[in-house]
Structure formats: C-alpha cells, structure tokens
Amino acid sequence: MLEYLFKPVRIGKLELPNRVVMTAMHLNYTPGGKVSERLIAFYEERARFGLSLAIVGGCTVDEYSGSPDMLSLKDDADMDGLKRLAEAVHRAGGHLFAQLYHAGAYAHSVFLGGKQALSPSGVFSRFTKETPREMTRSDIIWVIENFAKAAQRAKDAGFDGVEILGSAGYLISQFLSPLTNKRDDEYGGPLENRMRFGLEVLRAVRQQVGSDFPVSYRIAGNDFVPGSHTNEEAKAFAQALDREGVEAINVTGGWHETRVPQLLMSIPYGAFTYLARGVKEVVNAPVIACNRINDPLVAEEVLRQGAGDLVGMARAFLADPQILEKAKEGRLQDIVHCIGCAQACFDHVFMMRPVSCMLHPRSGREFEIREEKAPRPKRVWVIGGGPGGMMAASTAARRGHDVTLFEEKEQLGGQLLLAGAPSMRSDFRRAVKDLEVQLRNSGAKVRLGQRMDRGKIRRGRPEVVIVATGARPIVPDIKGVELGNVVSAWEVLEGKVPVGREVVIIGGGAVGCETALHICESGTISAETLKFLAFQKAESWEVLERLITRGWRRVTIVEMLERIGQDIGISTRWAMIQDLHRLGVRVITGAKAKEIQPDGVLIQRGDKEEKVPCDTVILAVGSRPLDEISQKIVGFVPEIHVIGDAKTPRKALDAIWEGYEVGRTI
C-alpha cells in the first residue's frame, strides 16, 4: 500500500530508509537557547519509532537572529548539550539536521535587548510593527560568516547536516522580496541581485563544512503576500540553489504575515504541494513537499504524483510519535492525526509555553511522563463519552484498570461533534474517530445509550468514578426567548432544527462563530462543482467566487463584547474571522440583545436601539457545567474526579488533558 513512502532516498551522502522528514518546529523547549532534557527526549522518542530525519530549529546564528530562547548555534556555550542531542538521536536510529535561522526584520527588539533588527532595507515590518536597521556591507559579511560558523558548530556537535532557512518572511526572504529589499547596490534591484545574499550564505556554509556534509535549503514556494514572490520566482531561486550544489530543497508556503492560512484545519490535506511540484520540475536536487501532510496515505499520494521526492511532516509527530512505525506495520487505523486545531502547538508558542498536542498530552513531556502500569488495578467508571471522558477511559485502561465508559447518547464525541459540523472544521470529527480507536485498543468497555444515576452507581460499586458529563447551553434571560423562532446553536450544529433565510446569532464566541460558518455554507457550491465549472470555463472567476462565498442565508452575529471570538485560540481566530467576512456574515459588537420578537431581535448599542430583522434566532451565549452526580455519590464511591466542562466549560484541550492526567494517575 505504501509503495513509495518507505523507499530509501539520499540527501547528499546521507542515506535515509524512508522519505519522511520531520521539518523544523519552534517548540519552546530550549530556555536560554540551551538543549534541555525535554528536547532530547522529544526527538529521541520519534527516532526510536522510525523517524529517520528530523530538522531541529530554528537555531540562531548570532545575537540578532531572534529570541534568546531559541536553540543557539551562535557560540560554543552549549556544545555539550548539542552533542548529547545528536548522540541520543543516533542511538535511537535517527538523523538530525540543524536549521540555520535568522529572523531579520521579524526579530522583535524586545528579544534583541532593545536593539533594532537587521534587514536589507529599513522597511517597516507588518509582523513586528517595528522598523529594522538597513544592513551595511560589513553587516552582510558578518551575518554570512555567522551562518557558516553556526553550520560548523552543528557539524562539530555530530549533526548529520544543516538546513538554511530562506522562507517564511525571515532574513533571506527579505533579501529576495522586492517588498522588503529596496537596496540600490549589488544586493538589490533585479531578482538576480536580490538572490545574491541567499546564494552567498549557501556558498559560505558549503566552504565551511566541506562537500561531504549535506546542506538543504528551505524556501517559500509562494510568499502569498501581494507584490512579493510567486512560484515562478521561487523556481528561479531554486534553480540557482541547484546550480550551487544544494543537496535538498524544502518547499513550504508563505510568510508569517500572509492572510492565506498555511497550517490550520480549514486547509485541505496536501493543498500546497503544488508549490513543491513546480520547483521539482526545474531542479535536480531532491525536493521536500510540505504543509498539512498529516497522514501516511496523504504522504504516499504526494510521492506517487511526483510532487516531491520526500515529504515534510511536522505536527503529525506531535500528535503521534509512532506514526511511521504504525504505517510500516500496516496499522494505519491506529494513527492519531494532527487535526490542525493549533490549541497546544501554535497557541502555546504565542503564550511562550512548551509546545504539545491536544490529542497527545504527553507530547513534549516524554522526559517526565512514563505511562506505568497501575500498582493495583481498580474498577473505574467513566460517565460521559466526550473527548475528556474518552481520553480518561483509554489512558486508565492502558495502565491495567478495569474501565467502563457510559454515554447516554448513542454516539461518542460530545461537543467535538458540534465543533466539527462546519466543513472547514470537520477535522474535529476526525479527532473523535481517533479517540474512539484509542478507546477500543485500550480494552475499555463502552456502554452507549445508558444514563447513569446514583442507584446504578451504588449497585455497580466502582472504586473510581470519573464524571465527564460536559455542559449544557445557557438560556439567557431575554424577553421573547421562549418564542418558536428561537433555537440553540447546539441544536443547529446537530442538525436537529430547521433554520430560516434571515438569521441572528446571539453570542459571538467560538460556538457562535462556528454556527455562522456552518449555516453560511448552505447553498454554496462544492469543491467538485467549482472544479467542474472552472475546468469547463462555464462561469467567470467573479461568478465562481460569489458561488463559493454566498449561500442562500444571511447571518448576523450580535456580541456584547467589542470583539468576537475571544475564546478562540490566537492562531485560529484571525483566519476564522476572515472566513466569516468572506462569507458575508454581518458582525455587530458592543451590543446587547434586549428582546426577541417574531420578526427580529431588538438590540441596544450604547444609548441607541436597533431592530435586526430575522426569521430565526440562534442562542450561542455560552454553557454551564452539567454535573448532577458527583455530590450524590460521595460516601460510597471512594474516589471521584470531575473533569472537563463538567467542572468548568473550557476548550477541548482542557477536557482531554484533564482526562489524561486523571487516567494516568489513578
């Protein structure tokens, strides 16, 4: 089945047994820029389960490169730690590249001790909201030398190669782009000159480390920034790198400031591999195709279609360190997939917390967590089959407890099923399937359609009860809330109630936004229809754009706060709001719903009232804990735990992680 994925491949003189590369991720595992036990354990475990090449980074090359908490190659201060990292990965059967990183204008002055960042030109950065200092020729020479010295340190530490980072809007990208390179010397002007800095970095690194040490280059296949590079300029740069003898070209998508999402759930699997295919058509060096490749079958298809010689998978290894071993053994159904939720990876980066995974809470904690067998098996009942309950049950069962999960509905998943109702958020439903597989493999028993009460629990005599009964929607105290045109967002997402043409959603949190997405998609054309109409040139692009963004419903969100989506993770919120805007959703903030009427909602903003016409009102004003059992069983159940929304309504991440912690400690 996986004919291409496990074919050997060479990057320079390095031979790899499979074609999967774990591309670099900022993990927040290196305080002070030093190798930590957390970092070593993370990479060692993935190598032990079949990952043949991991690219570690970004690794700063000098004091202007970026955050002081990024892994440092700028001096010899942590050579011992770097050697320990390389040795651990080698013992586990893997290989390591160090990614040489310089943020340029993307380095915030806070991380540089108040100094101005360096950039080819003093162009205001839309990413940091600061203006960098234009590099002098001596600056350019100095930075190039620092790249070379950093590469030598990686080689001396026992790394198997280096990758030069020339994508994502960082320093080399800034030299390449006419938006950020306004120089009038040999490093500016036409593309040939703007490529000079990136090529000189490659030459300096090559001269420093020699011809036997593999050097790869990560480039943006398209900057996705208006006025900057497309795939055509990317191909020109890739050809120049190829002529210089680079051993591999790693092709990703746009800059950090692009408004085109690169890694989120709304992106189709492998959507950006066409960028790698464009590069592969014009170079001889092996090409690594990247972005939203979270499944071995997707990776296999990318290779089969010739979009790349290797595939880059990063967050897939956060969700399941054993993904390659499972694929090789034919256990594809057992894989836990990255769903692009960003709740514990990118959101944690922005919060300066160690990166992990919503669906794999042990990720990044391998150095401190061992799932050991329970010292004494206990009879454990889990009440509630949402994400927290499923994780608690499977974790406890793996440790040897006798676990039974009870769910009053006929289906597992809880609120993840609601979150996955919009097509652009459907991976939440994939998460439910993955949690179900873990539950089945753990040996836990599942009883659907069974509501637990005090009497049943007393008769069953469990030693431990985990209450994971979730939450219920709040019904606000608004005049007219009892009218027949009022429904809850949960009912809409479950498909239980019809919705009219004119809709007002009261509440602009995550549930309100997801409900708006869901109902706005009604009446838009499918991807298959879009492809057919475009291929046949049946409609103009203007008409096609309207057909994919305008359904037959008109939706208004009314939110009391000044911004919608306040409970949505920072990595996802901007994209969701952008999607709502493109779908034509009207958003009214700073407004209170005063009265619901048969033909609309009366709202108040400041001292002004306004009636918003509609024929359906959807309530999405939050939820309250549903725990009707824990206090009733005190006294005859020795150990009781309340987790997830049953404790306090929050995100799926909190429920799953609480379930895991309880399951691994009882």
N, C-alpha and C positions, 0 to 999 in steps of 0.2 A: 504493500500500500504506500509506504514512504520510500519510494524508489530513489529519490534524489537527495532527501534530507540527510541521509547517513552515508552518502558517498564521500570519501576523503577528498580534501582540497588543500592546495598550498597557498600560503601568503609568503612570497619570497621563498626562503629556505625552510620555513616553518610548515610542517605538515599537520593538518588537523583531521580527526576522524569523522567529523560531521560538519555541516555547513551553517550552524547556528552560532552567532556571535552575540553575547550579552553586551550591548552598547552601553556607553558611559551614562551614569546617573549621578546627580548630586544627592547624596544620602544623609548628610549631616551626621556622619559617623566619625569625623576627624577633628575634634576640638583642638584649636591651636595649630591646625594643619598637620597634626601628627597621626600616624597609624594607631588605631585603637584595637582592643581585643574584639570589639563589636565588628569592626571592618574585616578583620582576619576571619572570624567565624562565619560571617556572611558569605564571603567569596569561597572559602574552603568548602562549605557545605554544598554549594552549587556545583563546584568542580567534582566533588565526590559523587554527585548524581548525574554525571555525564556531560557537563558544560565544558567544552574544550578550549574556548577562548572568551575571556572577559576583558573588556576595556574599562579601566579604572580611571575615574576622573569626574570633572576636570581637575587637573593638577597645575597649580600656579607655578609660573616660571620666574616671576620677580615680584617685588612688593607692590607693583601697580596692577597686577593681574586680576585681583578680585578679593573675595572675602578671606580673612586670615584663618577661617575655619575650614577652608577647602584644603584637600590633601596637597602638601607642599613638596615641590621639587626645586624650589628656588635656592636652596643651600644644602649643606651636608648635615643639618641639625638632626634629621630623623632617618639617616641611612639605615640604622639598625632596625627600625620599625619597618621600613620598606623591604628590607631583606627578609624579615620574618614573614611578611605578607606573601612575597614571592615563593618562599620555601614552603609555606603551608599549602598554597595552591598547587605547586608542583607535586608535593607529596600526595595530594588528592587526585592527581592525574590531569590537571588543567594547565592552561597557559594564561599569561597576563600581558596586556599592553597598557601603557600609561598614556592618558590623553593629555597633551600639552595645551594648556588653556591660558588665554589672555583675553580678558573681557573688553579691553579698550574703554570706549565711552560708556559701556554697560557697567563699569565698576563704579559703585556709588562712593562719594567722598567719605561717607561715614566709615566704610571699610578700608579707606586709604589714609586714615588718620587726619582727615581734613584736606588732603592734597587733591588737586584737580586730576581727573582721569586723563589718560593719554588717548589720542585718536589722530587719524590722518589729518583732520581739519577740525577747527573749533565750531562744529555744528551742534546745536542744541540737541540733546538726546531725549526722544519721546519716551524712552524707557525709564531713565533715572530722573528726568526733569532737571538735569544739570547740563552745563556747557563744559566740555572737556578742553584740555590744552592741546593745541596743534603740535604734533611731534616735529622736532628738529631732525636734521640728518643724523646728528650724533645720537638722538633718542632712537631712531630707526636702527642704527647699527647696534646699539646697546641691547635693544629688545631682541633682535635677531640672534645675537650672541647668547642671550639668556635662554631662548628656545633650545639652542644647541647644547648648552651646558646642562639644562634640565634633562634632555634626552640622554646625555652621557650618564647622569645620575641614575636614571631608570635602568640603563644597561648595567651599570656597576652594581645595582641592587638585585640584579637577577631577573628583571622583567624580560619578556620574550620579544618585545617590540614597543614602538610608540605610535600614537596617532596624533597628528597635528589637527587642531580644531579650527576649521575655517568656515564655520556655519553659524546659524542662529543669531546673527547680528553682532557677533563678537569682533575683536580687532581686525582679523584678516578679512572678515566680511565687510567691515567698514572701509578698508582699503579698496575692496573690489567694487563697492557700490558707488554710483555717481551721486547718490543722495547724501553720502557722508564723506566722500572724498572730493574736495574742491581744490586740490593742490594744482600748482602750475609747473611743478618740476617733473622729473622722470618717474615719479610715483603717482602722478595724477594725469587727468586728461583722458585719452582713449583707453579702451579696455586693456590693450596690450601693456600700457603703463600701470594701470590700476592692479594688474595681476602681479606686478613685479615683486611687491613685498611678500606675498604669499609664496611665490616661487623661490625667493631668496631665503625664506625660512626653511623650505624643504632642502635647498642645497646646503645650507649651513648645518642642518641636522644630519644630513647624509655624510657630509665631510667629517663631522664629529664622531659618528658612531660606526662608520665603515659600511661597506657594501653587503655584509652578511647579516646585518641587523635589520629586521623588517620595519618599514615605515609606511603607515597608512595615512590617509587624509580624509577628514570628514568635511563634506561640502553641502551647501544648500542646493537642492535640485531646482528650487524656485524660492526666491525670498518672500513671495506673497506680500510684498509691500509695493504699492503703486509707485512707478517710476524707478524701481530697482530691478534686479536681475530676474529673468525668466529662465526656463530650462535651456534656452539657446545660449545664453551667456554662461550658464553652468557647464554646458557641454564644451564650450571653448576653454574654460579654465581646466576642466578635467583632461582635455587633450594636452594642454600644456603640462599638467602634472604627469601625465602618462609619458610624455617625451622625456621628462626628467627622471623617469625610472621608479616612480612611486609603486609600492608593492600592492596596494589596495586602495579603492576609493569608496568611502562610506557615504551614501547619499540619503539625506534627510530632507525635511521641508523647511518652512520659513523661519523668519526672525521671531524673537520674543514679542515684538510689538505688532506682529501681523494680526489681523482680525479674522484670519482663517484658522479655525481650531486645528491643532496638529495631533493631539493625543486623547481627546475626550470621547465619551461614549457615543456621541452623535455621528462620529466618523465611521464610514464603512470599513470593514477589515481590509487591510492592504490597499487603502484608497490612494496612497501616494507612491506606490511602487512604479507607477508610470514614469516618475521622475528618474528613478534608477535605470529603467529601461532606456530612456533617452540617452543617458550617459553611457550605458553599456554598449550602445550601438556605435560609439565613436572611439572607444578605448580598448586597449588590450589587457590592462590590469584587471584583476578580479574586482567586481562591484558588489557592495553590500547594500541590499534593498531594505528599507526601514519604514517604521511607523504603523501602528495598530495591527501588528502581526502578533496575535496572542494565542495562536493555536497551531500545532504541527501540521494540520491539514491545510490551513491557510498558507503556511510557510512552504509546504510541498508544492502547492499550486503556483506560488510566486516563482519558484525554481523551475517548475515544469514549463511555465510560459516564457522563461528566459528573461524575466525582469531583473534578475540578479544572479550572481554566482554563489552568494551567501545571503543569509537573511539576518537582520538585526532584530533581536527581541530583548527588551529591557524589563519593563514592568511585568511581563509574563513570568519572570523569575522571582518577582516579589510575591506574586500570587501562588506560585507552585515551584519550589526549588527542584522538585523531582520531575518536571515536565518532560525533559528529554528521556530520562530513564523509563517513564511510563509510556512514552511514544515508542521507544525502541522495543519494549516488551509487548506492544500491542494493546496497552491499557488506556486507550485514548479517552474512554468514557470516565476514567478516574481523575482526569486533569481538572484542577481548579483554575479557572480562567481569570485573567485580568479583565475587568469589565469597563475600565476607563472612568471609574467614578471619581478618582483623584482625592478621595477623602483622607487617606492616610499617606499618600505619596506627595503629590504636588502641594496639597494644602499644608502638610507638615513642613515642607521646605519653606513656605512663606511664613510659617509660625516659628521657624528656627528649631523645629523638633526633629528627632531622628525619623527617617522615612520607614514606613512599614506597609501593610496592606490590610484593607478592610476584611478580606476573606481569609487572610493568613496572619493572624495576630502575632505569631512567633517570628515573622519576618523581621530581620534586623535585631532580633533578641536571641539569636541562636547561642550566643556566648553565655547567656544567663538562664535560659529555659531549657530544661530537658523534660520531655513527657514521660515520666517514670510511672511504672505500674503502681496502682494504689496499694498501700500496705495491707489493707483489708477491704475486700470487695463489699460494697454496700448496695442495698436495694434503693434505687433512685427513680423518682417520678419527676418528669418534666411536664408542666402544664402550660401548653401553648406551643404551636408549631410555626412561629415566625422565625426570623433569622437568628435571634438570640437563643431561643429555645432549641433550634436545630443544632447550633454550634455547641451549646452546653451538653446536649444529649450525646452527640457524636464524640466529643472530647472525653467525657466521663466514661463512655462505653469503651473507647480505645484503651483506657487505663485499667480496664478489668471490672468496672462496676456493672451491676445488673440494671440496665436502664430501660425505662418505658416512657415514651413521649405520647401525651394525649393532646389531641387537637379537636375542638368542637366542630370545625368545618370539615368538609370532605377534601380539602386541599391544603397542602403546606405552603408557607411563604409569607403569610401575613402582609404587612404593608409594602414589602418589596414587590408584590404583585401589582399593587396600586402604582408605585413609583415607575414600574415598567410598562404601564399602559400606553404612554405616548411612543410612537415608533422610534423616535430619536433617543428614547431612554430604555429601549427594550432589553438591553443587557442586564438590567436588574432582574429580569425574569430568568436570564441565563444563570445568574448567581443563585437563584432558588434551585435550579436543577443541580448545580454543583454542590450546594449544601445538602440536597437530598441524597446525592451519591455518597458523600461523606457519611451521612447518617446510615445509609444502607450498609456500607462497607464496615462501619464500626461495630455492627452487631446489635445496635439498639433496636428495640421493638417500637413500632409505631401503631397507634390506635387512632384512626380518624373518625370523625362524627361522634365523638364522645365528650360530653361536658362533665367536668369534674365538680363534685361538691364535697362538703365536709363529711357526709356519711360514707361516700365511696372511698375517700382517702382514709378514714378511720378503719374501714373494713379491710382495705388493701395493706395497711401497716407498712408503708415505706419508711425507710430510715432517713431519707433526704427528699425534700420536695423543693424543686426549683420553679418558682412562679414566673412565667414568661408570657402572661396573658395580654400584653400590649396595652393599647389605649383605645379610646373611642372619641369620635368627633365632638367638639364643643358646639352646643346650640346657643348662639348668642341671644342676649336679651334685647331684641329689636322688635318694634311693633310690626306685626304682619308676618312674623317668621313662621307662623302656622299655616299660611296660605298654600294652596295647592301648586303654585308655581315655584315653590322653594324646595330644593333638594340639596343633599350634601355632596361635597366633592368626592368622597369615598364611593357613594352610590354611582356617580357618573363614571369614575375610573373602573369600577367593577362591571360597568355596562348594564346596570340594573334599571336605569330610568332613562326615558327619552329627554332630549334637550332641544329647545326651540331654536329659532334662527337668530334672535337677538338675546345675548346672554350677558349677565352681570355676575362677576365672581367677587364675592365679598371676602377679602383676605388675599394679600399678595406675598405670602411666604412660599416655601418650596412647594407645598401641595397645591396652592392656588396657581402658581406658575405652571406646574406640571399638568394641571387640569386644563389650563388655557391652551397649552401646546397640543394636548390630546384632542380637544374638540375643534381646534383650528385646522387640524389635518384633515378633517372630514370634508370631502369634496375636492381636495387637491389631487392631482394625478400621481400615479405611482411611478417609481423609478423605471419600471419596464415600459410604461406608456410614454414617459419622457424620452427614453432611448429610441423607441419606435418612431415617434413624431419627429425627433431631431434627425434620425437617420434618413427618414423619408422626405425631410425638408417640408413637412406638412404645414408647419407654422413658423412664424418668425421667432427669434430669440426673445423678443419683448413679450410676445404672447405666451411662450413657454414659461418664462419667468413668472408671469402672472398666474399661470395654471398650477405652478408648484408652490406658490405662496399665498394664494387666496382661495379658500374654500367657500362654502355657502353660508357659514355662520359669521356674525360679527360679535366680537368679545370685548368686554371692558372689565378691567381689574380695578377694584376700589380698595385702597390700602390706607390705614390710619397713619403709618409711619411715612417719613419723607422719601424712603427708597423701598422698592420691592426686593424680594429675595434675600432678606437679611440673614436668614438661616441656611442659605445655600453656600457651600464652600467657595472660597475665593477663586479657585482655579476654574470653577464651572459657572459661577454666577454671570460673569461678563458674556459668556457665549449664550447662555440661556436667555438673557435679556435681549441680546442681539437677535436671537431666533424669534422671540416674541414680537419684536419690532418688525422684522421682515414678514411675519405672518399677519401683520396689520392689527395687532392687539392694542387697544387703547388703554393707557395706564393713568389712573387718577390717584395721586398720592396726597398725603396730608388731609385725608377726607374720612369722615365718619358716616356710616350708614345709619340714618335716623329712622327710616320707615320703609318697609317693603309694601308695595301696592300691586294690584293685579297686572298693571301695565308698566311697572318700572320701580326704581329704587330712588328714594329721596335721600340725598347726601348733603353733608354740610362741610364746607371748607372755610375755615376762619369764620367770618360773620355772614357768609353767603351760602344760600341753599341752591341746589340744582337737582333736577329730576333727570335720571338716566333711564331712558326707555328700554324696556326689555320684555320678553315673554317667559324667560327662565332666570331664576336667581339661584346661584350655587354658593353654598356656605363653605368657606375654607379658612376658618378663623382659629384653627389650632385643635389640639386634642388634650384629653385628660387621662391620667393613669386609670387602668382597669385592673384593680386588684381587689377582688371580692372574697379572697380565700385565705390569704396568709395569716390574718389575725384570728380566723376561725379555727385554725389547726394548731395553734400554739398550745402546747401542753401534751399532745400525743404524737407529734412529729418531732423527733429530736433535733433535726437540722433543717432550717428553712432559709431559702435565698430568694430574693425578689430582684429581677434583672430587667434591663431594657426599659421600654416605655411603661411597663407595669410599675416601675419605680419612679421614673420621670421621663416624659416624652422628649426624645432627642433624635439623633441621626441613627441610621442603620449601623454605622461604625460602632457606636457606643453599645448598642444591644449585642452585637456579635462579639465584641471584645469582652464585655462583661460575662457573656455566656462562656467564652473560652476560659476566662480566669476562674470562674466557679468550677467548670468542668475539670480543670487541671489541678485543682487544689483540694477538692472534697475527698 
